Amino acid sequence: MSFLWRRRRRLQRDQIVKEQPNNTEASTETPEEPTSPTLPRVHGGNWMDAVMEQHAKDGGFDNLPGKGKPLNIDLKSDVFDGILKNAGAVPPWIALQQEIRQDIQKAVLLKESEVNVDLDSTIAEINTKIRRFNTQCPTPLLQKRSVSAENIAERLSDW
């Protein structure tokens, strides 16, 4: 980083020399470093904090749009989920949730129609998907319980 500082000083010195009138007795002394009003020099502190403070003192934050109004932040959503939603995609666990809901609806219809179908194997497949869903969902609060032939109609409302 020191080489950048030296290069900056050399460029500033060259610029000052170019601005001086051409006279044969030009001084070879190094001129004082000019200070920039927008880029204050800070020794032992954070440079960006100093820039922000200077900008605030100059009134740069006075006329910002939305000043004094609360921020509209949706704490229920995740940034990644928002990006996927805008792209028209859904996370894998949501797709699996929709698939399980459809399978449960089909199983309820099969049970109500009393057609001689192997309902136990259908419920076993649903429970396998539910276990996979429970491992993929982001929070334990979203996990669901397994279904059985007796409670499948009641569990449909959970999905």
C-alpha positions as CSV (number, residue, x, y, z in Angstrom):
1,M,0.0,0.0,0.0
2,S,2.9,2.4,0.6
3,F,3.8,2.3,-3.1
4,L,0.3,3.6,-3.9
5,W,0.8,6.4,-1.4
6,R,4.2,7.3,-2.9
7,R,2.7,7.2,-6.4
8,R,-0.1,9.5,-5.4
9,R,2.3,12.0,-3.8
10,R,4.5,11.9,-7.0
11,L,1.4,12.6,-9.2
12,Q,0.3,15.4,-7.0
13,R,3.8,16.9,-7.1
14,D,4.0,16.6,-10.9
15,Q,0.6,18.3,-11.2
16,I,1.6,21.2,-9.0
17,V,4.9,21.6,-11.0
18,K,2.9,21.7,-14.2
19,E,0.6,24.4,-12.8
20,Q,3.5,26.7,-11.8
21,P,4.7,29.2,-14.4
22,N,7.8,28.3,-16.3
23,N,10.7,30.1,-14.7
24,T,14.3,28.9,-14.5
25,E,14.5,29.2,-10.8
26,A,11.8,26.7,-10.0
27,S,12.1,25.3,-6.6
28,T,13.0,21.6,-6.2
29,E,11.4,21.4,-2.8
30,T,8.4,19.2,-2.4
31,P,5.3,21.2,-2.0
32,E,2.9,20.6,0.8
33,E,0.2,18.0,-0.1
34,P,-3.0,19.7,-1.0
35,T,-5.9,18.4,1.0
36,S,-9.1,17.5,-0.8
37,P,-12.3,18.8,0.8
38,T,-14.2,15.6,-0.2
39,L,-11.5,13.1,0.8
40,P,-10.2,14.1,4.2
41,R,-7.0,12.5,5.5
42,V,-7.5,10.4,8.5
43,H,-4.6,8.9,10.5
44,G,-5.5,6.0,12.7
45,G,-9.2,6.1,11.9
46,N,-11.7,4.8,9.3
47,W,-11.4,6.8,6.1
48,M,-15.0,6.0,5.0
49,D,-16.4,7.2,8.4
50,A,-14.6,10.5,7.8
51,V,-16.1,10.8,4.3
52,M,-19.6,10.1,5.6
53,E,-19.2,12.6,8.4
54,Q,-18.0,15.3,6.0
55,H,-20.9,14.6,3.6
56,A,-23.3,14.9,6.5
57,K,-21.8,18.2,7.6
58,D,-22.1,19.5,4.0
59,G,-25.8,18.6,4.1
60,G,-25.6,15.7,1.6
61,F,-28.1,13.7,3.5
62,D,-30.7,16.4,4.0
63,N,-32.9,16.0,0.9
64,L,-32.9,12.3,0.4
65,P,-36.2,10.7,-0.8
66,G,-38.1,9.0,2.0
67,K,-36.4,10.9,4.7
68,G,-38.3,10.6,8.0
69,K,-40.4,7.7,6.7
70,P,-40.1,4.2,8.0
71,L,-38.4,1.6,5.9
72,N,-40.6,-1.0,4.3
73,I,-38.9,-4.3,5.3
74,D,-40.6,-7.6,5.0
75,L,-39.2,-9.7,7.8
76,K,-41.1,-12.8,6.8
77,S,-39.4,-13.2,3.5
78,D,-35.9,-14.3,2.7
79,V,-33.8,-12.5,0.1
80,F,-33.0,-15.8,-1.7
81,D,-36.7,-16.8,-1.8
82,G,-37.5,-13.4,-3.2
83,I,-35.0,-13.8,-6.0
84,L,-36.4,-17.2,-6.8
85,K,-40.0,-15.9,-6.7
86,N,-39.1,-13.1,-9.1
87,A,-37.5,-15.6,-11.4
88,G,-40.6,-17.8,-11.4
89,A,-38.9,-20.7,-9.6
90,V,-39.8,-22.3,-6.3
91,P,-37.4,-23.9,-3.7
92,P,-37.3,-27.7,-3.8
93,W,-39.0,-28.1,-0.5
94,I,-42.0,-26.0,-1.7
95,A,-42.3,-28.1,-4.8
96,L,-42.2,-31.2,-2.7
97,Q,-44.9,-29.7,-0.4
98,Q,-47.1,-29.1,-3.4
99,E,-46.5,-32.7,-4.6
100,I,-47.4,-34.1,-1.2
101,R,-50.6,-32.0,-1.1
102,Q,-51.7,-33.4,-4.4
103,D,-50.9,-37.0,-3.4
104,I,-52.9,-36.6,-0.2
105,Q,-55.8,-35.2,-2.1
106,K,-55.7,-38.2,-4.4
107,A,-55.5,-40.6,-1.5
108,V,-58.5,-39.0,0.2
109,L,-60.5,-39.3,-3.0
110,L,-59.5,-43.0,-3.3
111,K,-60.5,-43.6,0.3
112,E,-63.9,-41.9,-0.2
113,S,-64.6,-43.7,-3.4
114,E,-64.0,-47.0,-1.7
115,V,-62.4,-48.5,-4.8
116,N,-60.3,-51.6,-4.1
117,V,-56.9,-49.9,-4.3
118,D,-53.8,-50.5,-2.2
119,L,-54.2,-47.5,0.0
120,D,-51.4,-48.6,2.4
121,S,-48.7,-48.4,-0.3
122,T,-49.9,-45.0,-1.4
123,I,-49.8,-43.8,2.2
124,A,-46.3,-45.3,2.7
125,E,-45.1,-43.3,-0.4
126,I,-46.7,-40.1,1.0
127,N,-45.0,-40.7,4.4
128,T,-41.6,-41.2,2.6
129,K,-42.1,-37.8,0.9
130,I,-43.1,-36.2,4.2
131,R,-39.9,-37.4,5.8
132,R,-37.9,-36.0,2.9
133,F,-39.8,-32.7,3.2
134,N,-39.1,-32.5,6.9
135,T,-35.4,-32.8,6.2
136,Q,-35.5,-30.1,3.4
137,C,-37.7,-27.4,5.0
138,P,-35.7,-24.5,6.5
139,T,-37.2,-24.5,10.0
140,P,-38.6,-27.2,12.3
141,L,-41.8,-25.1,12.6
142,L,-42.7,-26.1,9.1
143,Q,-42.3,-29.8,9.5
144,K,-45.4,-32.0,9.2
145,R,-46.5,-35.2,10.8
146,S,-47.0,-38.5,9.0
147,V,-50.4,-39.6,7.7
148,S,-52.3,-42.8,8.2
149,A,-55.5,-44.2,6.7
150,E,-57.5,-43.0,9.6
151,N,-56.2,-39.4,9.8
152,I,-55.4,-38.6,6.1
153,A,-58.5,-36.4,5.6
154,E,-57.6,-34.4,8.7
155,R,-54.0,-34.0,7.7
156,L,-55.1,-32.6,4.3
157,S,-55.9,-29.3,6.0
158,D,-52.3,-29.1,7.4
159,W,-50.9,-29.1,3.8
